[in-house]
């Protein structure tokens, strides 16, 4: 069983999420499931998924930190250390746990609907451009591997695409530990609080069986990998375009 999960808020759905869903339906095999995690009212009754804002422990996490500028990345506080650029602009994405924890909670919530199979997280600002073969997904995440992802050299991983083999206990254990970093506020003990750095911290700590997705460019590893033959990651300024 192959399943894809993504998430978006109301503005994100209109800006790029709707295009994600449209191109997914057009180019992905019909027996690959799609679970969407929206926020608030469902933007389209044809979507399969859930309101992320009503899931626990995410709901409690948001309530606990919604008015905290430190957790929203707009105020520096030890042990977090901001980069010079972040200080200049008054915002550090590496410390905006309030925003970047969403995909972590979405993946964990999606696993509750799945007994097994392979679950692939894909950012909602990705568009699919041509038919995606199921063989590609099995090749990226073989039976003997728990996680596949876009590892980068001397920089945090790119998590626009991550595969979790739910047939393997260590994959589910990793997802649970990943969620707990935010649910228990354990991330506060680390230098960086975004989802990418937290992912890398846990890979180093738990040592799950992983398979990096090969690429040659740190700047756009998604598009530079085999994924770019089928999809485009519309990061940053690309979203509006």
TISEDO-75240 format. One record per residue: residue in one letter; x, y, z of N, C-alpha, C, O in turn. Coordinates in steps of 0.05 Angstrom, whole numbers, padded with zeros to 5 digits, always signed. Each point is the difference from the previous one (the first is absolute). Last residue first. Layout:
<nodes>
AXYZXYZXYZXYZ ...
</nodes>
This chain:
<nodes>
X+00094+00642-00164+00001-00005-00029-00016-00024-00008-00001-00007-00024 X+00011+00029+00116-00018+00019-00013+00000-00004-00030-00021+00004-00013 X+00081-00058+00063-00028-00006+00007-00019+00019-00015-00020-00009-00012 X+00117+00015+00010-00013-00015-00021-00030-00005+00005-00015-00004-00018 X+00078+00046+00080-00013+00018-00019-00014-00015-00023-00017+00012-00013 X+00040-00077+00087+00004+00028+00003-00015+00017-00020-00024-00001-00001 X+00029-00098-00030+00008+00011+00026+00002+00031-00001+00004+00012-00021 X-00042-00096-00036-00002+00029-00003+00005+00014+00027-00018+00011+00012 X+00042-00108-00064-00004+00011+00027+00000+00030-00002+00022+00012-00004 X-00047-00094-00069+00015+00024+00005-00007+00011+00028-00023+00001+00007 X+00022-00105-00066-00012+00021+00016+00017+00025+00002+00024-00001-00006 X+00001-00079-00044-00029-00003+00001-00015+00023+00014-00023+00006-00006 X+00119-00016-00004-00009-00010-00026-00030-00001-00002-00012-00002-00022 X+00059+00026+00103-00003+00022-00019-00008-00009-00028-00008+00017-00016 X+00030-00079+00086-00026+00012+00004-00006+00022-00020-00023+00004-00008 X+00109-00046+00016-00019-00014-00017-00028+00010+00002-00016-00002-00018 X+00085+00074+00048+00000-00029+00004-00019-00013-00021-00011+00014-00017 X+00023+00081+00027+00024-00011-00011+00001-00030+00002+00017-00013-00012 X-00088+00067+00049-00001+00001-00029+00024-00013-00013-00001-00008-00023 X+00000+00011+00118-00025-00014-00010+00000-00001-00030-00002-00021-00012 X+00071+00071+00058+00004-00029-00001-00024-00016-00011+00003-00020-00013 X+00036+00120+00013-00026-00011-00008+00002-00031-00002-00001-00011-00022 X+00074+00060+00061-00020+00021-00003-00027-00010-00006-00020+00008+00012 X+00100-00063-00007-00012+00006+00026-00023+00020-00002-00018-00001+00015 X+00055-00072-00091-00002+00029+00007-00013+00004+00027-00023-00009+00004 X+00035-00076-00051+00026+00012-00002+00000+00029+00009+00021+00013+00000 X-00077-00114+00023-00001+00026-00014+00027+00012+00000+00018-00009+00015 X-00079-00086+00023+00024+00012-00012-00007+00026-00015-00020+00002-00013 X-00025-00049+00101-00007+00004-00028+00022+00016-00013+00005+00023+00008 X+00004-00089+00082-00001+00027-00011-00008+00000-00030+00008-00018-00015 X-00031-00052+00095+00011+00000-00027-00002+00029-00011-00022+00008-00007 X+00021-00067+00111-00008+00021-00019+00012-00004-00027+00020-00014-00003 X-00042-00029+00108+00011-00008-00026-00011+00019-00021-00024+00001-00005 X+00038+00034+00106-00017-00018-00015+00013-00007-00026+00019+00013-00009 X+00014+00038+00096+00013-00016-00021-00019-00019-00014+00006-00024-00002 X-00013+00094+00078-00014-00026-00001+00012-00019-00021-00004-00024+00002 X+00040+00114+00012-00004-00012+00026-00010-00028-00001+00010-00018+00014 X+00002+00072-00093+00026-00005+00013-00003-00015+00026+00017-00017+00007 X-00094+00043-00051+00013-00020-00017+00027-00007+00013+00008-00023+00001 X-00056+00093+00038-00011-00026+00006+00013-00023-00016+00004-00021+00010 X+00020+00112-00027+00008-00007+00027-00009-00028+00007+00015-00016+00011 X-00044+00052-00093+00028-00008+00000+00010-00007+00027+00015-00020+00003 X-00103+00054-00009+00002-00026-00014+00029-00010+00000+00005-00023+00007 X-00020+00109+00026-00010-00020+00019+00001-00028-00012+00007-00019+00013 X+00014+00091-00069+00021-00005+00019-00008-00020+00021+00016-00017+00009 X-00081+00042-00072+00023-00012-00014+00022-00007+00020+00011-00022+00000 X-00091+00069+00028-00005-00028-00005+00025-00014-00012+00005-00024+00006 X+00010+00110+00057-00016-00006-00024-00001-00030-00005+00016-00015+00011 X+00035+00063+00060-00026-00011+00006-00017-00007-00024-00022-00011+00003 X+00132+00024+00038-00019+00008-00021-00026-00016+00003+00001-00023+00008 X+00067+00013+00058+00008+00026-00011-00020+00011-00020-00006+00023-00001 X-00026-00088+00083+00018-00001-00023+00006+00028-00011-00013+00019+00008 X-00049-00043+00064+00027-00006+00009+00021+00001-00022+00024+00000+00005 X-00119+00010-00018+00011+00024+00013+00028-00004+00010+00015+00019+00004 X-00073-00088-00041+00015+00015-00020+00014+00024+00012+00021+00009-00010 X-00085-00065+00057+00028-00009+00002+00018+00015-00019+00024+00003+00005 X-00124-00001+00015+00018+00024+00000+00029-00008+00004+00016+00017+00009 X-00094-00075-00023+00010+00002+00027+00018+00024+00004+00011+00004+00022 X-00052-00022-00107-00022-00004+00019+00010+00003+00029-00016+00010+00017 X+00079-00007-00089-00016+00024+00002-00022-00003+00021-00005+00019+00015 X+00063-00091-00031+00018+00022+00003-00015+00027+00004+00008+00017+00015 X-00053-00099-00036+00004+00005+00028+00019+00023+00005-00001+00013+00021 X-00015-00046-00109-00023+00015+00010+00005+00008+00029-00007+00022+00008 X+00071-00077-00045+00000+00025-00015-00023+00018+00011+00005+00024+00006 X-00001-00113+00022+00021+00016+00014+00001+00028-00012+00004+00019+00014 X-00062-00081-00055-00009+00006+00027+00019+00018+00015-00007+00019+00014 X+00032-00051-00098-00021+00019-00003-00011+00008+00027-00005+00024+00005 X+00069-00093-00008+00012+00026-00007-00021+00022-00002+00004+00022+00011 X-00032-00110+00003+00013+00010+00024+00013+00027-00005-00001+00018+00017 X-00036-00065-00089-00021+00011+00017+00011+00011+00026-00009+00021+00010 X+00070-00062-00066-00011+00023-00014-00022+00013+00016-00001+00024+00003 X+00041-00104+00026+00017+00023+00006-00009+00025-00015+00005+00022+00008 X-00049-00107-00020-00005+00012+00026+00016+00025+00005-00009+00019+00012 X-00024-00055-00110+00023-00003+00018-00005+00015+00026-00007+00024+00000 X-00053-00023-00073+00003-00028+00006+00022-00005+00021+00001-00021+00012 X-00020+00107-00052-00015-00006+00024-00001-00030+00006-00010-00007+00021 X+00076+00078-00072-00009-00027-00005-00014-00010+00026+00013-00009+00019 X+00006+00110-00065+00000-00015+00025-00011-00028-00006-00023-00002-00010 X+00068+00097-00044-00014-00026-00001+00003-00015+00026+00022-00002+00011 X-00017+00110-00054+00010-00019+00020-00017-00026-00002-00024+00002-00001 X+00042+00105-00045-00009-00028-00006+00014-00018+00020+00024-00001+00002 X-00011+00091+00007-00023+00003-00018-00012-00027-00008-00023-00002-00008 X+00101+00030+00069-00022-00019+00006-00025+00006-00016-00022-00005+00009 X+00137+00017-00002-00023+00012-00014-00023-00020+00004+00002-00023-00009 X+00087+00036+00077-00014-00015-00021-00023+00016-00012-00011+00018+00013 X+00097+00034+00030-00022-00018+00009-00014-00013-00024+00002+00010-00022 X+00102+00011+00015-00024+00016+00003-00023-00018+00009+00002-00024-00003 X+00085-00007-00027+00007+00024+00016-00023+00019+00003+00004+00024+00002 X-00027-00094-00071+00026+00001+00012+00005+00027+00014-00005+00021-00012 X-00092-00075-00003+00018+00019-00012+00027+00001+00015+00001-00005+00024 X-00096-00063-00044+00022+00008+00018+00018+00019-00015+00006-00004-00023 X-00107-00034+00010+00020+00015-00015+00021+00011+00020-00003+00023+00010 X-00056-00117+00002-00003+00029+00002+00023+00013-00015+00019-00014-00009 X-00071-00085+00051+00016+00011-00022-00005+00031+00000-00022+00009+00006 X+00011-00101+00067-00004+00028-00008+00016+00006-00025+00022-00010-00003 X-00027-00081+00038-00021+00013+00016-00007+00028-00010-00023+00008+00000 X+00063-00103-00051+00006+00027+00009-00023+00013+00014-00023-00004-00008 X+00026-00083-00038+00019-00002+00021+00007+00028+00012+00017+00001+00018 X-00077-00015-00094-00011-00013+00024+00019+00001+00024-00010+00001+00022 X+00020+00078-00094-00002-00029-00002-00010-00012+00027-00002+00014+00020 X+00001+00083-00069-00004-00011+00027-00004-00030-00001-00023-00009+00001 X+00042+00058-00081+00010+00020+00020-00001-00011+00028+00016+00007+00017 X-00051-00060-00087+00029+00002-00003+00011+00020+00020+00022-00005+00011 X-00115-00006-00016+00012-00024+00011+00030+00001-00001+00014-00010+00017 X-00061+00079-00059-00004+00002+00029+00012-00024+00014+00012+00003+00022 X-00012-00001-00116+00018+00020+00010-00002+00001+00031+00021+00002+00013 X-00080-00057-00063+00027-00012+00004+00020+00020+00011+00018-00008+00015 X-00107+00034-00041+00002-00011+00027+00027-00013+00006+00010-00001+00022 X-00022+00084-00091-00003-00029+00001+00003-00010+00029+00016+00010+00015 X-00052+00085-00060+00019-00010+00020-00004-00031+00001-00021-00009+00008 X-00002+00090-00087-00008-00024+00015+00023-00011+00018+00022-00003-00009 X-00018+00107-00011-00002-00023-00018-00007-00024+00017+00003+00001+00024 X+00006+00085+00016+00001+00008-00029-00004-00022-00019-00006+00004-00024 X-00016+00035+00133+00008-00024-00016-00003+00007-00029-00020+00011-00008 X+00040+00054+00098-00019-00007-00021+00012-00024-00015+00024-00002-00004 X-00014+00052+00108+00011-00017-00021-00022-00004-00021-00023-00004+00006 X+00016+00048+00082+00008+00018-00022+00014-00015-00022+00015+00012-00016 X-00046-00054+00098-00023+00008-00017+00007+00020-00022-00016+00005-00017 X+00082-00083+00061-00009+00027+00005-00022+00008-00020+00000-00009-00023 X+00017-00092+00054+00008+00018-00022-00011+00027+00007-00024+00003+00006 X+00040-00109+00041-00006+00028+00004+00010+00015-00024+00023-00003-00009 X-00050-00103+00019+00018+00020-00011-00011+00027+00006-00022+00008-00008 X+00013-00119+00039-00012+00026+00002+00021+00021-00009+00022+00000+00010 X-00044-00113-00019+00019+00021-00002-00014+00027+00000-00019+00004-00016 X-00016-00101+00063+00006+00012-00026+00021+00022+00002+00014+00002+00020 X-00090-00032+00057+00027-00006-00010+00004+00013-00027-00012+00021-00006 X-00065-00006+00062+00011-00023+00014+00028-00007-00009+00015-00012+00015 X-00073+00109-00014+00014-00020-00016+00011-00022+00017+00013+00005+00020 X-00057+00078+00010-00019-00011-00020+00013-00023-00016-00014-00012-00017 X+00063+00062+00082-00023-00012+00014-00020-00012-00018-00016-00017+00008 X+00092+00068-00038+00006-00028+00005-00022-00014+00015-00002-00025+00000 X+00000+00120-00019-00007-00017-00023+00005-00030+00006-00015-00017-00011 X+00041+00084+00074-00029-00004+00000-00009-00018-00023-00018-00016+00003 X+00109+00039+00003-00007-00017+00023-00030-00005+00000-00009-00023+00005 X+00042+00084-00069+00009-00027-00006-00009-00019+00022-00010-00022-00005 X-00007+00113+00020-00017-00011-00022+00008-00028-00007-00018-00017-00004 X+00070+00066+00067-00025-00009+00011-00019-00012-00021-00015-00018+00006 X+00095+00054-00036+00007-00021+00019-00026-00012+00012-00004-00024+00000 X+00001+00101-00055+00003-00024-00016+00006-00024+00018-00008-00023-00007 X+00001+00108+00049-00025-00009-00011+00002-00026-00016-00016-00018+00003 X+00084+00076+00043-00008-00026+00012-00024-00012-00014-00006-00023+00005 X+00045+00110-00026+00013-00022-00013-00006-00027+00014+00009-00021-00010 X-00045+00108+00042-00006-00004-00028+00010-00027-00010-00015-00015-00013 X+00033+00040+00102-00029+00003-00003-00009-00006-00029-00021-00012-00004 X+00113+00019+00030-00012-00027+00005-00030+00001-00004-00012-00021-00008 X+00095+00083-00016-00029+00002-00002-00013-00027+00002-00010-00011-00020 X+00105+00035+00016-00011-00001+00027-00030+00005+00000-00012+00007+00021 X+00067-00007-00099+00011-00023+00014-00011-00002+00028+00004-00020+00014 X-00023+00094-00070-00016-00023-00008+00010-00025+00014-00015-00019+00005 X+00021+00123+00025+00017-00023-00004-00017-00024-00007-00014-00011+00017 X+00010+00128-00011-00014-00025-00003+00020-00022-00006+00017+00003-00017 X+00000+00094+00020-00018-00005+00023-00016-00025-00002-00021-00002+00012 X+00094+00045-00069-00028+00001-00009-00020-00005+00022-00024+00004-00004 X+00118-00005+00023-00004+00025-00016-00030+00002-00007-00011+00022+00001 X+00042-00100+00042-00001+00023+00019-00007+00025-00015-00015+00017+00010 X+00030-00094-00060-00025-00002+00014-00003+00023+00019-00022+00011+00003 X+00103-00020-00049-00021+00009-00017-00027+00000+00014-00016+00018-00004 X+00092-00053+00049+00001+00029-00002-00023+00011-00017-00012+00020+00006 X-00006-00112+00045+00020+00009-00019-00002+00031-00003-00020+00012+00007 X-00010-00064+00085-00009+00009-00027+00024+00006-00017+00022+00008+00010 X-00040-00076+00075+00018+00021-00009-00007+00007-00028+00002-00017-00019 X-00046-00035+00114-00001+00005-00029+00019+00022-00007+00001+00021+00014 X-00024-00056+00076+00026-00006-00012+00001+00005-00030+00020-00006-00013 X-00058+00079+00052+00018-00022+00004-00016-00025+00008-00021+00002+00013 X-00019+00078-00074+00002-00008+00028+00019-00024+00002-00002-00018-00017 X-00048+00098-00056+00022-00018+00006+00001-00005+00030-00004+00017+00017 X-00080+00008-00086+00015+00009+00023+00021-00020+00007-00006-00024+00004 X-00056+00010-00074+00002+00029-00002+00014+00012+00024+00003+00025+00001 X-00033-00121-00023+00024+00009-00014+00003+00030-00003+00015+00009-00018 X-00081-00068+00066-00008+00009-00027+00024+00012-00016-00004+00009-00023 X+00012-00037+00114-00007-00024-00016-00009+00007-00028+00001-00018-00017 X+00019+00090+00075+00024-00017-00002-00005-00024-00017+00016-00007-00018 X-00087+00067+00041+00017+00009-00023+00025-00016-00003+00011-00002-00022 X-00110-00024+00062+00028+00001+00009+00018+00008-00024+00004-00016-00018 X-00102-00004+00022+00007+00028+00006+00028+00003+00010+00008+00021+00012 X-00044-00107-00038-00010+00018-00021+00008+00029+00005+00004+00016-00018 X+00012-00105+00067+00021+00017-00010-00009+00022-00019+00016+00015-00011 X-00072-00083+00057+00021+00005+00020+00019+00022-00010+00011+00016+00016 X-00080-00051-00071-00012+00016+00021+00022+00009+00020-00001+00022+00011 X+00026-00080-00081-00007+00026-00010-00011+00018+00022+00008+00023+00002 X+00010-00113+00019+00025+00014-00006-00006+00028-00009+00013+00019+00009 X-00086-00077+00004+00011+00009+00025+00026+00016-00004+00006+00019+00014 X-00045-00059-00089-00018+00020+00010+00011+00012+00026-00001+00024+00004 X+00045-00099-00043+00006+00026-00014-00018+00022+00011+00010+00023+00004 X-00003-00122+00019+00006+00022+00019+00005+00027-00013+00008+00019+00013 X-00085-00061-00045+00018+00001+00023+00025-00017-00005-00003-00022-00012 X-00074+00077-00055+00014-00024+00008+00017+00005+00025+00011+00022+00004 X-00064+00042-00057-00016-00015+00019+00013-00026+00010-00012-00015+00014 X+00048+00075-00081-00003+00016+00024-00016-00014+00022+00001+00007+00023 X+00013-00043-00112+00024-00002+00017-00004+00014+00026+00011-00008+00021 X-00084-00036-00086+00007+00026+00009+00023-00002+00020-00005-00010+00022 X-00011-00064-00102-00009+00009+00026+00008+00029+00005+00018+00010-00013 X-00034-00085-00077+00019+00007+00020-00014+00010+00026-00020-00010+00007 X+00002+00003-00120+00001-00020+00021+00020+00008+00021+00024+00005-00007 X-00086+00054-00069+00025-00007+00012-00004-00022+00021-00020-00001+00014 X-00050+00047-00064+00011-00024-00014+00026-00009+00013+00010-00022-00007 X-00058+00102+00033-00012-00024+00011+00010-00026-00013-00005-00022+00010 X+00055+00117+00007-00012-00014-00023-00010-00027+00011+00015-00016+00011 X+00026+00080+00048-00002+00017-00024-00014-00013-00024-00007+00014-00019 X-00005-00027+00130+00011-00014-00023-00004+00017-00025-00023+00008-00006 X+00032+00038+00104-00020-00013-00018+00014-00013-00024+00019+00011-00011 X+00052+00002+00082-00026+00013+00000-00020-00015-00017+00002-00024-00004 X+00091+00003-00021-00003+00014+00026-00025+00016-00001-00003+00020-00015 X+00045-00117-00035-00007+00028-00003-00003+00013+00028+00002-00014+00020 X+00042-00077-00069-00005+00011+00027-00004+00030-00004+00019+00015-00004 X-00027-00109-00062+00005+00028+00004-00006+00009+00028-00021-00008+00012 X+00045-00087-00073-00012+00011+00024+00008+00029+00003+00024+00006+00000 X-00028-00088-00081+00008+00027+00007-00015+00009+00025-00025+00001+00000 X+00056-00100-00058-00018+00016+00016+00012+00028+00006+00024+00004+00000 X-00013-00078-00082+00016+00014+00020-00018+00019+00015-00010+00019-00013 X-00021-00069-00062+00000-00016+00024+00020+00010+00021+00005-00013+00020 X-00016+00052-00110-00025+00002+00015-00001-00015+00026-00016+00006+00018 X+00107+00038-00062-00017-00024-00004-00025+00001+00018+00001+00010+00022 X+00041+00083-00054+00008-00022+00018-00018-00024-00005-00023+00003-00009 X+00014+00084-00038+00024-00015-00007+00008-00023+00018+00018-00015-00007 X-00098+00076+00014+00005-00003-00029+00022-00020-00005-00002-00015-00020 X-00023+00041+00109-00021-00016-00012+00005-00006-00030-00007-00021-00010 X+00067+00079+00055+00002-00027+00011-00021-00018-00013+00006-00022-00008 X-00008+00113-00012+00021-00014-00015+00005-00028+00011+00009-00018-00015 X-00073+00073+00059-00008-00004-00028+00021-00016-00016-00008-00018-00015 X+00026+00043+00105-00020-00020-00001-00008-00006-00029-00003-00023-00008 X+00065+00093+00024+00011-00026+00008-00020-00022-00004+00006-00021-00012 X-00036+00108+00000+00016-00010-00024+00013-00026+00007+00002-00018-00017 X-00046+00061+00086-00020-00008-00020+00014-00012-00024-00009-00020-00011 X+00062+00060+00079-00011-00026+00007-00020-00011-00020+00000-00024-00006 X+00043+00114+00003+00014-00022-00012-00012-00028+00006+00004-00018-00016 X-00045+00106+00037+00024+00008-00014+00014-00023-00014+00009+00004-00022 X-00088-00016+00076-00007+00016-00023+00025+00007-00017+00000+00000-00024 X+00010-00048+00106-00015-00016-00019-00006+00016-00026+00003-00011-00022 X+00040+00055+00094+00018-00019-00014-00015-00017-00020+00011-00006-00022 X-00059+00063+00080+00014+00015-00021+00018-00018-00016+00002+00004-00024 X-00048-00045+00096-00019+00011-00020+00014+00015-00022-00006-00004-00024 X+00069-00068+00069-00020+00018+00012-00018+00011-00022+00003-00007-00023 X+00053-00090+00021-00001+00028-00008-00021+00014+00016-00020-00012+00010 X+00078-00091-00031-00016+00017+00016+00001+00029-00010+00019+00008-00014 X-00003-00124-00013+00009+00027-00001-00017+00017+00018-00021-00009+00010 X+00047-00102-00042-00013+00018+00018+00012+00028-00004+00024+00003-00005 X-00036-00108-00046+00014+00026+00001-00016+00017+00020-00025+00000+00000 X+00037-00113-00021-00016+00023+00007+00017+00025+00001+00023-00001+00009 X-00029-00114-00038+00015+00025-00002-00019+00024+00005-00022+00001-00011 X+00031-00117+00026-00017+00024+00000+00018+00025+00000+00018+00002+00016 
</nodes>
